[in-house]
Amino acid sequence: MDTTTALATVAALLIGAGVGYLARRYWAANRLGDVEERVKKELAEAETKAKEIVIEAKDKAASILVDLKNEDKDRRKELEASEARLLRKEEALDKRSNDLTAEEGKLRTREEKVRTAEEGITAKESEAEARIAKIGGLSPEAAREEIMRRVKEDRAQDLAGLVQKIDRENREEVEKKASEIITTSLQRYARSHVADITTTLFPLHDEELKGKIIGREGRNIRALERATGVEFIIDEAPEAIIISSFDPFRREVARLALERLVKDGRIQPAKIEEAVEEAKETLVKRTQEIGEQAAQDLGVFDLPKEILQMVGRLHFRTSFGQNVLTHSVEMAYIAEMMARELGLNAEVAKKGALLHDIGKAIDHEVEGTHVDLGMKLLKKYNIDERVVEAMQSHHDDYPYARPEAYVVTAADVLSAARPGARRGTLENYVKRLADLEKIAMDFPGVKSAYAISAGRELRVFVVPEKVDDFRALEMAREIANKIQSELKYPGEIKVNVIREMRAVEYAR
């Protein structure tokens, strides 16, 4: 029984092993078939893609060949066109060469004819000279001189009369034309003239404000005069204060500062200094605006900002009582119209007239005449050289380099000569006050100097670190002596040297 069971078990194992072997072989055969199928499928796909790539490459090659053929065709057309142009030019050159050859032949023929005529004339001159010498017993040179002498004697008086007649007619015509141009220009530009004065009236809405402006023991009014360099006249006009100074710029600074103080209501030395500094800054901005407006009114739009600010500063300068900016603008209008009438460069004449006194904007700060300073300013900011040449001769300091310079000079004379435009006595007065201040400023240690009270008082402010009390006394005497020796003036001048020491510290 055990043997049978064992044999059965062994047989079962063998059968199982055989069945397993067959099953595994079957499974492996099926899997191999799948792999072969997949490989065949991938090969087929690869062959399809290869065919597509080949077809695409053939299409691209064909397209490239077509493009190359088209480019070659275009190049051939360009070459043919270039050859055609070259042929036409060559034909034109050949024709020109033939024309030149023909013209050269004509010129040679004419030259031969001229040479022949000259030879004939020379022969006739020789024959005539020989006859004259034979008849008069003179050499050819002596005969020629004799003939010329007789012609001069016979016609000298006629020629002189003719020259005088032509000169008289030309002068009359020129004077008539010049009068027409000047009259037309002045008629087209008509403006009234009011000479600038040396005072400004500041109105007050309340008479009690005068007490606040004067301050306790006059400290406010003294601080105002010290900071602005002008004189405040309190009691001469009701509900108003008169600001007096020969310098319009100082008067305007004082007016603006006083306007700020009255509006603020707090009038004290510290606020006064602050208001004066703010007024100066405001006036600097205003000069820029004034210069830009003047240039815009004249149609001048290419001047640098620095030059326009200098033009604006001329609004606060006077010449013989005439406002310099008003004078310059008027000159620019007149010069432009005169230049157009004469057929000259109107823009150069207009700019030259507008900028002719530009040096007066800084002549009180820098040494030199206003003409030289103006030329340096214009050259510094690359203003057109023609404009510089047009303005440099208006006082005959430099030669007239171009016609527009004569126009600028004429416009200057016309503007200054208008009735009411200028006051000579006022200019002398202003010059005396400026000379007073200049004498004081020449002393070392002087910070600022102001001529006030119509030139009867000179206030000199010194730097306390450089000038002590004893030196201040000596300086007052030295300034007075120098004024006596260099200036002529009526009455007496009070020299007031002020030395003020301030100690400033901040609590933090």
ChimeraX attribute file (.defattr): number of C-alpha atoms within 10 A of each C-alpha:
attribute: neighborCount
match mode: 1-to-1
recipient: residues
	/A:1	6
	/A:2	7
	/A:3	8
	/A:4	9
	/A:5	10
	/A:6	11
	/A:7	12
	/A:8	12
	/A:9	12
	/A:10	12
	/A:11	12
	/A:12	12
	/A:13	12
	/A:14	12
	/A:15	12
	/A:16	12
	/A:17	12
	/A:18	12
	/A:19	12
	/A:20	12
	/A:21	12
	/A:22	12
	/A:23	12
	/A:24	12
	/A:25	12
	/A:26	12
	/A:27	12
	/A:28	12
	/A:29	11
	/A:30	12
	/A:31	12
	/A:32	12
	/A:33	12
	/A:34	12
	/A:35	11
	/A:36	12
	/A:37	12
	/A:38	12
	/A:39	12
	/A:40	12
	/A:41	12
	/A:42	12
	/A:43	12
	/A:44	12
	/A:45	12
	/A:46	12
	/A:47	12
	/A:48	12
	/A:49	12
	/A:50	12
	/A:51	12
	/A:52	12
	/A:53	12
	/A:54	12
	/A:55	12
	/A:56	12
	/A:57	12
	/A:58	12
	/A:59	12
	/A:60	12
	/A:61	12
	/A:62	12
	/A:63	12
	/A:64	12
	/A:65	12
	/A:66	12
	/A:67	12
	/A:68	12
	/A:69	12
	/A:70	12
	/A:71	12
	/A:72	12
	/A:73	12
	/A:74	12
	/A:75	12
	/A:76	12
	/A:77	12
	/A:78	12
	/A:79	12
	/A:80	12
	/A:81	12
	/A:82	12
	/A:83	12
	/A:84	12
	/A:85	12
	/A:86	12
	/A:87	12
	/A:88	12
	/A:89	12
	/A:90	12
	/A:91	12
	/A:92	12
	/A:93	12
	/A:94	12
	/A:95	12
	/A:96	12
	/A:97	12
	/A:98	12
	/A:99	12
	/A:100	12
	/A:101	12
	/A:102	12
	/A:103	12
	/A:104	12
	/A:105	12
	/A:106	12
	/A:107	12
	/A:108	12
	/A:109	12
	/A:110	12
	/A:111	12
	/A:112	12
	/A:113	12
	/A:114	12
	/A:115	12
	/A:116	12
	/A:117	12
	/A:118	12
	/A:119	12
	/A:120	12
	/A:121	12
	/A:122	12
	/A:123	12
	/A:124	12
	/A:125	13
	/A:126	13
	/A:127	12
	/A:128	13
	/A:129	18
	/A:130	15
	/A:131	14
	/A:132	16
	/A:133	16
	/A:134	12
	/A:135	9
	/A:136	9
	/A:137	12
	/A:138	16
	/A:139	13
	/A:140	18
	/A:141	10
	/A:142	12
	/A:143	16
	/A:144	13
	/A:145	11
	/A:146	13
	/A:147	10
	/A:148	12
	/A:149	11
	/A:150	11
	/A:151	11
	/A:152	13
	/A:153	10
	/A:154	11
	/A:155	11
	/A:156	12
	/A:157	11
	/A:158	11
	/A:159	12
	/A:160	11
	/A:161	12
	/A:162	12
	/A:163	12
	/A:164	11
	/A:165	12
	/A:166	12
	/A:167	12
	/A:168	12
	/A:169	12
	/A:170	12
	/A:171	12
	/A:172	12
	/A:173	12
	/A:174	12
	/A:175	12
	/A:176	11
	/A:177	14
	/A:178	15
	/A:179	12
	/A:180	13
	/A:181	18
	/A:182	19
	/A:183	13
	/A:184	15
	/A:185	21
	/A:186	19
	/A:187	11
	/A:188	12
	/A:189	13
	/A:190	10
	/A:191	9
	/A:192	8
	/A:193	16
	/A:194	14
	/A:195	16
	/A:196	20
	/A:197	17
	/A:198	16
	/A:199	18
	/A:200	17
	/A:201	15
	/A:202	17
	/A:203	14
	/A:204	15
	/A:205	9
	/A:206	10
	/A:207	13
	/A:208	10
	/A:209	16
	/A:210	16
	/A:211	13
	/A:212	17
	/A:213	25
	/A:214	19
	/A:215	17
	/A:216	11
	/A:217	8
	/A:218	12
	/A:219	13
	/A:220	21
	/A:221	25
	/A:222	16
	/A:223	19
	/A:224	25
	/A:225	17
	/A:226	19
	/A:227	20
	/A:228	23
	/A:229	22
	/A:230	25
	/A:231	23
	/A:232	25
	/A:233	16
	/A:234	17
	/A:235	11
	/A:236	9
	/A:237	12
	/A:238	11
	/A:239	16
	/A:240	19
	/A:241	22
	/A:242	19
	/A:243	21
	/A:244	23
	/A:245	28
	/A:246	26
	/A:247	19
	/A:248	21
	/A:249	18
	/A:250	19
	/A:251	25
	/A:252	20
	/A:253	24
	/A:254	29
	/A:255	21
	/A:256	19
	/A:257	25
	/A:258	21
	/A:259	17
	/A:260	20
	/A:261	19
	/A:262	15
	/A:263	10
	/A:264	11
	/A:265	12
	/A:266	14
	/A:267	22
	/A:268	19
	/A:269	17
	/A:270	11
	/A:271	17
	/A:272	23
	/A:273	17
	/A:274	14
	/A:275	24
	/A:276	22
	/A:277	16
	/A:278	16
	/A:279	20
	/A:280	19
	/A:281	12
	/A:282	14
	/A:283	18
	/A:284	14
	/A:285	12
	/A:286	15
	/A:287	20
	/A:288	19
	/A:289	16
	/A:290	20
	/A:291	23
	/A:292	22
	/A:293	15
	/A:294	19
	/A:295	20
	/A:296	11
	/A:297	11
	/A:298	17
	/A:299	12
	/A:300	15
	/A:301	10
	/A:302	9
	/A:303	15
	/A:304	13
	/A:305	13
	/A:306	13
	/A:307	19
	/A:308	22
	/A:309	20
	/A:310	22
	/A:311	30
	/A:312	28
	/A:313	24
	/A:314	25
	/A:315	20
	/A:316	19
	/A:317	19
	/A:318	24
	/A:319	20
	/A:320	20
	/A:321	23
	/A:322	24
	/A:323	22
	/A:324	24
	/A:325	25
	/A:326	17
	/A:327	23
	/A:328	27
	/A:329	22
	/A:330	24
	/A:331	31
	/A:332	27
	/A:333	22
	/A:334	29
	/A:335	33
	/A:336	27
	/A:337	24
	/A:338	27
	/A:339	23
	/A:340	15
	/A:341	17
	/A:342	16
	/A:343	9
	/A:344	17
	/A:345	14
	/A:346	21
	/A:347	18
	/A:348	25
	/A:349	33
	/A:350	33
	/A:351	30
	/A:352	31
	/A:353	33
	/A:354	29
	/A:355	26
	/A:356	28
	/A:357	24
	/A:358	29
	/A:359	24
	/A:360	23
	/A:361	22
	/A:362	17
	/A:363	16
	/A:364	13
	/A:365	8
	/A:366	12
	/A:367	10
	/A:368	13
	/A:369	12
	/A:370	20
	/A:371	22
	/A:372	15
	/A:373	19
	/A:374	24
	/A:375	22
	/A:376	14
	/A:377	19
	/A:378	20
	/A:379	13
	/A:380	9
	/A:381	13
	/A:382	12
	/A:383	17
	/A:384	13
	/A:385	12
	/A:386	17
	/A:387	25
	/A:388	24
	/A:389	22
	/A:390	27
	/A:391	32
	/A:392	26
	/A:393	20
	/A:394	25
	/A:395	13
	/A:396	9
	/A:397	10
	/A:398	13
	/A:399	12
	/A:400	17
	/A:401	15
	/A:402	14
	/A:403	15
	/A:404	29
	/A:405	26
	/A:406	19
	/A:407	28
	/A:408	31
	/A:409	24
	/A:410	18
	/A:411	29
	/A:412	22
	/A:413	14
	/A:414	16
	/A:415	21
	/A:416	17
	/A:417	11
	/A:418	11
	/A:419	11
	/A:420	13
	/A:421	19
	/A:422	22
	/A:423	17
	/A:424	11
	/A:425	11
	/A:426	20
	/A:427	17
	/A:428	13
	/A:429	16
	/A:430	21
	/A:431	14
	/A:432	18
	/A:433	22
	/A:434	18
	/A:435	16
	/A:436	23
	/A:437	20
	/A:438	16
	/A:439	16
	/A:440	28
	/A:441	19
	/A:442	10
	/A:443	13
	/A:444	12
	/A:445	18
	/A:446	21
	/A:447	14
	/A:448	17
	/A:449	23
	/A:450	26
	/A:451	27
	/A:452	21
	/A:453	16
	/A:454	17
	/A:455	22
	/A:456	15
	/A:457	17
	/A:458	24
	/A:459	21
	/A:460	24
	/A:461	21
	/A:462	24
	/A:463	16
	/A:464	17
	/A:465	10
	/A:466	10
	/A:467	16
	/A:468	13
	/A:469	13
	/A:470	8
	/A:471	12
	/A:472	21
	/A:473	14
	/A:474	11
	/A:475	23
	/A:476	19
	/A:477	15
	/A:478	15
	/A:479	22
	/A:480	18
	/A:481	11
	/A:482	13
	/A:483	18
	/A:484	13
	/A:485	9
	/A:486	10
	/A:487	11
	/A:488	9
	/A:489	12
	/A:490	7
	/A:491	6
	/A:492	11
	/A:493	18
	/A:494	15
	/A:495	20
	/A:496	20
	/A:497	22
	/A:498	19
	/A:499	17
	/A:500	11
	/A:501	10
	/A:502	6
	/A:503	4
	/A:504	5
	/A:505	6
	/A:506	4
	/A:507	3
	/A:508	3
